[in-house]
Amino acid sequence: MQQAVLMMHRQREQLVKFRTMQINGLRGMLAEFGEAMGKGRSALGKAIPDALTRVEECLPKVLIDTLREQWARIEKMDEEIVTIERRLREWKKEDKAVKAIIEIPGVGLLTATAAVAMIGDPKAFRSGREFAAWVGIVPKQTGSGGKVNLHGISKRGDTYLRTLLIHGARAVLTRVKEPGPWVEQMKKRRPPNVVVTALANKMARTIWAVLAHVRSYEKGYVSMKPV
């Protein structure tokens, strides 16, 4: 089942990338005819019907048909992405590990299902720190003479899961009113990108700890070694 979940994640990722290409292409073509619209799938969805109606008056039917077909492809990909996410939600309901780690702040459906499917046996990693390093959620370090400077993310490890964790950490920092004293202290001492990386690292270590110890999430719980 874990392999099937990973395949669904890969399919969804490919669909999202291709949909983005189609959206950018459609937006670019319409912009050539004076139809400017905001970025993002939602903005395009609101503007596209009226935009196509307006350009229909001054463009050949063959081009209008092509633009409408491209929009139909985007809508079809929307449906396919929603279907994959529905199947992932169904798996979440049945899998205790996914339900456990999805309680961690910043860990949503995609992160939880991807993490459980990718990690396999959590005790294959000796610690949460080792798991975080495998994912690539570790800050680059420079310095000498006992002084260490932390920089942005190292960009090593699993790109997909790392990206999900980074997005989740950024969501916590921007949307949660009280992310906790640890985060607040980090924000006072470190640049924003370093704080995001540090929080994503903590999320990864917490995911490993919950899975390795087969327990529910508790705020502030990060274990180093499995029992």
N, C-alpha and C positions, 0 to 999 in steps of 0.2 A: 504493500500500500504506500509506503514511503516513496518508492520509486515513481509510482503513479502521481503522487502529489508533486514531486519535483518536475515531472513532465508537464503537469498543468501550470506550474509556475513559469516554466520556460515558454509554453504556448502563450500565456498571458503577457509575458514580457515582450515577446515578438509582436503580438497584436498591438500592444501599446506603442511600440516603436514605429510600426508601420502606420498606425492611425495618426500619430504625430506628423509623420512625413506627408500623409495625405491631407491633413488639415493645413499644414504650412503651404503645401502646393496650391490648394484651393484658395486659401487666403491671398496668396501672392498673385494668382491669376485675376481674382476679382479686384485686387488693389490696382491693377493696370487699367481697369475701367472705372476708377474713382470710387470703388466700394471698399472703404477702410473699415475694419472691425477689430475689436479687442482681441487680445491673446487668450488662448485657452479654449478647451472644448465647449465649455458652457457659453462663453461669449459668442462663439461661432454659431452654436445651435440657435441662439436667440436672433441673430442677425441674418442668417442665411436665407430664410424664406423670402423676406422683403428684398434682399439684395438680388436674388435670382430673378424675382419679378421685375425689378427695375432694369437690369441689364438685358432682359428678354426683349425689350423694346428696341434695342440698338445692336444686337449681336445676331449672327446667323443661327438658325435653329439647330444645326449640327453641333455648334459649339455649346449652345445651351443644354442640349441633350447630354453632351459629354460632361459638363459641370454637374448636372443633376445625377448622372451615374456615379460620379466621384463622391458626391454627398451621400448617395445611397450606400456606397461601399463603407463610408465612415460609420453610418448608422448600423450597418450589418456588423461591423467590428465592435461597436458598442454592445450589441446584443451578445456577441460571443464572449466578450470580457465579463459581462454580467453573469453569463451562464457558468463560466469558470469560477467566479467568486462565490456563486451560490453553491457549487459543489464543494468548494473549500469550507464554506460555512457548515455544510452537512457533515464533513469530516470532523470539524471542530467539535460538533455536538457529541460525537462518538469517541473522541480521543481525550483521555484524561490529561495527558501531558500538555496538549494544546490549550485545554481549558485552564490549566494551572498557570502557564506562563503568560497567557493573554491578560491576566490581572496585573501584570507589571506595567507601570506607567510608561507610555510610549510604544508598547508592544501591541500592535493591532492584529487583525486577521492574517494579513500577508506575512508579517514578521513571525508570528507564532507558528503558522503552518510550515513556513520555509525552514525555520530553525529546527523544529522537531524532525522534519524529513531529512535535513542535512546532517544533523548531529548524530543520528543513529544511536549508538550506545554512548551516553555522556561520559561513562567511566573510561572511555578510550582516551580521554583527556585527563591529565593529572590534576588540573585545577581550572578554576574559572579564568585565571590569567592566561593559561595555555590556550583555552578555547578562544578567548578574545584575540590572542595573537594569531590564531589560525584564521579567524574571520578577517583580520587586518585592522581591528579597532585598537590600534596602539599609536601613540603620538611619536613623531620623529623627535630625536633628541640630539642636541649638539652641545658642545662645551668642553672645557678642560679645567684643570686645577681644582677639581671638586665642585665646580659650578655647572649645573645642567640646565639647559634651556629647552623647554617644550615647544614644539611647533605643531603644524597641522598633522593630519592623519598620514600614516605611512603608505597607504594604498597598496598594501600587500594582502594576500589572502583571498577569500571568496568575495568577489565584487558585488554580486547580487545581494547577499545577506548583509554585507557591510552597508550598502546603500540604503536598505530598508531600516537598519538600525540608526543610521545618521539622520534619515528623515524623521524617524520616531523621536529621537533626541531633540531635534530642532522643533518639533511640534510641542514637546513638553515645555521647552524654554519660551516659546512664543504664545502658547495658549493657556498654560496652567498658571493661575494667579499666584499660588504659593508652591513652587517646585521643591521647597525644602531648604534647610539651612546649609547643607553641603553645597548645593548648587549656587545659593546666594553668595557664599564665601568665594567660590570659584569665579563667579562673575565679577567680583571686586578685584581679583588678582590676575586674571588671565584674559586674553583676547577672546572674542565670541567663538571663533572656530575651534579654539583649544577647549573651550567649555563644552561645545557640542561633542567633540571627540571624547572627552573625559566622561560625559554622561552616557554616550553610546557604549563606551568601554564598560561602564558600570552595569548597563543594561545587559550586555553580553555575559558578564560574569554572574549576574543574578539569574539569567536564563539557565546557565550551566548548573548553578547551585540548586535551583528548584528541581531540575531534571535529574541531577546526579543523586540527590537525596530523596527523590520521590515525595515531595512535600508541597504544601500550598505556599503561595507567595506571602511573605510578611515584609512590611515596610522596613528597609534598612538591612535585610538579610542577604549577605553575600558570603558564602562559605568557600574555603580554600581547598579542602580535600574531601572526597567522598567517603562515606562510611563503608 
